[in-house]
Amino acid sequence: MAPITKPDRAIPSTAQSSSCCSAFYEQDWVRHLAEDIFHPGGEELTNRTVAAMNLPAGAAIADLGCGTGTTAIMLARYYDFVVSAVDISAANIERAVQRMGADQTTVRFYQADAHQLPFNDSELDGLIAECSFSLFSERETVLAEIRRVLKPGGKLAITDMATSGALPEDIAGVLAPWTCLADAVDQETYLEMFAAAGFKIQTMADESAGLISLVRMLKRKLLLLGAGVLVNGKAPAFDLAGFDLASIKFWLDRFATEVEKGSIRYLRFNLYLPCPLANDKALQ
Ligand SMILES: C[S@@+](CC[C@H](N)C(=O)[O-])C[C@H]1O[C@@H](n2cnc3c(N)ncnc32)[C@H](O)[C@@H]1O
């Protein structure tokens, strides 16, 4: 199997996710390399994102597109939030529930679609979506759902892939489906979408450095695996034979070049829902 050069063979036929990018993250070899953190910037970026949300302990927060639960568990354990987490993938939710048990934290995990959130109106103080928003097929619908479930003054944090100009053809053809880039848009388009849905911007940051670190980390791990060295002492839960490591390394370098050129970016948006009749400045 050559997972990047032959993408059609890498998607499990039983995947219930809404995009091939989602199915990509369900695969054992991806989980092994990413260690259950499927967004650039890892926990450090999550901490920056959550700090900017400025929510008190006990706040009700949801993680949308939670993957296998890393951020949700961290929010419950280290921030003392009341955490709910949603993912469309049954496999991811099953793994998240197992990991929560091992971690002795409490998170309400839901296998659900972002387009129809399993929450009551005005139930949440905050919602975070890390590297998942660009995968949703009807983002206006999802933003309307988020608006419905957030309290007035509620915080929304989105970190996601972004483009700047048209993607080079080779990247668009080979990498975009696997790197959440296929439906990523540019910064202005994100901002227009958020504004149209009634959200105001609190802070925005370019977090593209996390993409470069991610590429470096993946290359290092692949190098180790290729040399027969265990990554973090764990044996791979997949068969390395047949992986075209040279091809993967080529595409990782190609990806990093475009990040350095600025045509592929990773952005953080900290947003809030204004309170009716309130002074917006007071909420920031
Ligand atoms: C790139 S992964 C990010 C996972 C996690 N947020 C993280 O940072 O580790 C994107 C996640 O979004 C989920 N997803 C995609 N479409 C979805 C939808 N319509 N509703 C809910 N979750 C969705 C996928 O199953 C996948 O777990």
PDBQT file of the ligand as one rigid body, heavy atoms in Angstrom, charges set to zero:
ROOT
HETATM    1  C1  LIG A 301      -8.570  16.316  10.999  1.00  0.00    +0.000 C 
HETATM    2  S1  LIG A 301      -9.596  15.478  12.094  1.00  0.00    +0.000 S 
HETATM    3  C2  LIG A 301      -9.388  16.493  13.572  1.00  0.00    +0.000 C 
HETATM    4  C3  LIG A 301      -9.735  15.740  14.826  1.00  0.00    +0.000 C 
HETATM    5  C4  LIG A 301      -9.520  16.499  16.145  1.00  0.00    +0.000 C 
HETATM    6  N1  LIG A 301     -10.254  17.744  16.165  1.00  0.00    +0.000 N 
HETATM    7  C5  LIG A 301      -8.066  16.763  16.384  1.00  0.00    +0.000 C 
HETATM    8  O1  LIG A 301      -7.638  17.898  16.203  1.00  0.00    +0.000 OA
HETATM    9  O2  LIG A 301      -7.323  15.829  16.746  1.00  0.00    +0.000 OA
HETATM   10  C6  LIG A 301     -11.236  15.960  11.588  1.00  0.00    +0.000 C 
HETATM   11  C7  LIG A 301     -12.354  15.292  12.360  1.00  0.00    +0.000 C 
HETATM   12  O3  LIG A 301     -13.614  15.842  11.946  1.00  0.00    +0.000 OA
HETATM   13  C8  LIG A 301     -14.571  14.780  11.920  1.00  0.00    +0.000 C 
HETATM   14  N2  LIG A 301     -15.686  15.167  11.030  1.00  0.00    +0.000 N 
HETATM   15  C9  LIG A 301     -15.672  15.328   9.688  1.00  0.00    +0.000 A 
HETATM   16  N3  LIG A 301     -16.895  15.649   9.231  1.00  0.00    +0.000 NA
HETATM   17  C10 LIG A 301     -17.714  15.730  10.308  1.00  0.00    +0.000 A 
HETATM   18  C11 LIG A 301     -19.093  16.044  10.489  1.00  0.00    +0.000 A 
HETATM   19  N4  LIG A 301     -19.887  16.344   9.447  1.00  0.00    +0.000 N 
HETATM   20  N5  LIG A 301     -19.605  16.035  11.735  1.00  0.00    +0.000 NA
HETATM   21  C12 LIG A 301     -18.810  15.730  12.806  1.00  0.00    +0.000 A 
HETATM   22  N6  LIG A 301     -17.502  15.406  12.695  1.00  0.00    +0.000 NA
HETATM   23  C13 LIG A 301     -16.944  15.420  11.465  1.00  0.00    +0.000 A 
HETATM   24  C14 LIG A 301     -13.768  13.602  11.390  1.00  0.00    +0.000 C 
HETATM   25  O4  LIG A 301     -14.380  12.363  11.633  1.00  0.00    +0.000 OA
HETATM   26  C15 LIG A 301     -12.432  13.797  12.101  1.00  0.00    +0.000 C 
HETATM   27  O5  LIG A 301     -12.390  13.116  13.324  1.00  0.00    +0.000 OA
ENDROOT
TORSDOF 0
